[in-house]
Amino acid sequence: MLNKPRSLFRRYIIKKHLNPGKNFLEIGPGDLKISQLFLTQFHKGTCIDINQNVNALYNQLPDKDKKKLKLIINDFVIHKFKQTYSCIIACEVLEHVPSDKLFLKKIYSLLDKQGQAILSVPAKMNLWNTDDELAGHLRRYEKTQLKDLLSKIGFKKIKIFSYGFPFTCIIRIIRIYLAKIFLASVQSSTQKEKTKLSGIDPKLNNLNFLNLILNQLTFLPLNIISSPFNQLDLSDGYILFAEK
């Protein structure tokens, strides 16, 4: 699968602030690359996604990864889990769900004591654009809004980073331009159908050659440059770390 530029910025910060543990749950794993990263830090993991296309990507994983990683195709909110987790991660998922409070409460209930939650969401409602419509977003988030929401549920040690500035601002301009081109083709799709497409688009497989320039190594200098800005509220995306 094609490495998405924004995900390369997210992965850099996640690696720096991740608390390793016994097991993890990823909600909406998309291309499974975050789950593969987590398998290097946890004994085992579980992924849950509503998109059937994740099955094909899961089957392409190395056998050693499939032995440690379980895939569930279902809606996270309605699925009945039989265990708790050291870490639960949901990248670019919260903005798609009708009730973010209910979603976060379930995450909290499934975390071990002192377990870690990691979330990434689009930032600032005043930046709402065509790309949000194409992706099936229901909202964007403000920094204080996020912190208050998690605090009321019971989360502690909340840290929020505004990641990828100034490079994500350039990416945003490109995404908006492309969204205006593609929006007409999905205009009749439901919000849930748009959500599925935003996670995995099989057409991107034809662009895998771009991974030669879109990868963790080539993005390392960009991540280093953007790091001093992470504490400022300048980017159009947030990464949040919190504990139970």
Rosetta blueprint (number, residue, H / E / L):
1 M L
2 L L
3 N L
4 K L
5 P H
6 R H
7 S H
8 L H
9 F H
10 R H
11 R H
12 Y H
13 I H
14 I H
15 K H
16 K H
17 H H
18 L L
19 N L
20 P L
21 G E
22 K E
23 N E
24 F E
25 L E
26 E E
27 I E
28 G L
29 P L
30 G L
31 D L
32 L L
33 K H
34 I H
35 S H
36 Q H
37 L H
38 F H
39 L L
40 T L
41 Q L
42 F E
43 H E
44 K E
45 G E
46 T E
47 C E
48 I E
49 D E
50 I L
51 N L
52 Q L
53 N L
54 V H
55 N H
56 A H
57 L H
58 Y H
59 N H
60 Q L
61 L L
62 P L
63 D H
64 K H
65 D H
66 K H
67 K H
68 K H
69 L E
70 K E
71 L E
72 I E
73 I E
74 N L
75 D L
76 F L
77 V L
78 I L
79 H L
80 K L
81 F L
82 K L
83 Q L
84 T L
85 Y E
86 S E
87 C E
88 I E
89 I E
90 A E
91 C E
92 E L
93 V L
94 L H
95 E H
96 H H
97 V L
98 P L
99 S L
100 D H
101 K H
102 L H
103 F H
104 L H
105 K H
106 K H
107 I H
108 Y H
109 S H
110 L H
111 L E
112 D E
113 K E
114 Q E
115 G E
116 Q E
117 A E
118 I E
119 L E
120 S E
121 V E
122 P E
123 A E
124 K L
125 M H
126 N H
127 L H
128 W L
129 N L
130 T H
131 D H
132 D H
133 E H
134 L H
135 A H
136 G L
137 H L
138 L L
139 R L
140 R L
141 Y E
142 E L
143 K H
144 T H
145 Q H
146 L H
147 K H
148 D H
149 L H
150 L H
151 S H
152 K H
153 I H
154 G L
155 F L
156 K E
157 K E
158 I E
159 K E
160 I E
161 F E
162 S E
163 Y L
164 G L
165 F L
166 P L
167 F H
168 T H
169 C H
170 I H
171 I H
172 R H
173 I H
174 I H
175 R H
176 I H
177 Y H
178 L H
179 A H
180 K H
181 I H
182 F H
183 L H
184 A H
185 S H
186 V H
187 Q L
188 S L
189 S L
190 T L
191 Q H
192 K H
193 E H
194 K H
195 T H
196 K H
197 L H
198 S H
199 G H
200 I L
201 D L
202 P H
203 K H
204 L H
205 N H
206 N H
207 L H
208 N H
209 F H
210 L H
211 N H
212 L H
213 I L
214 L L
215 N L
216 Q H
217 L H
218 T H
219 F H
220 L H
221 P H
222 L H
223 N H
224 I H
225 I H
226 S H
227 S H
228 P H
229 F H
230 N L
231 Q L
232 L L
233 D L
234 L L
235 S L
236 D L
237 G E
238 Y E
239 I E
240 L E
241 F E
242 A E
243 E E
244 K L
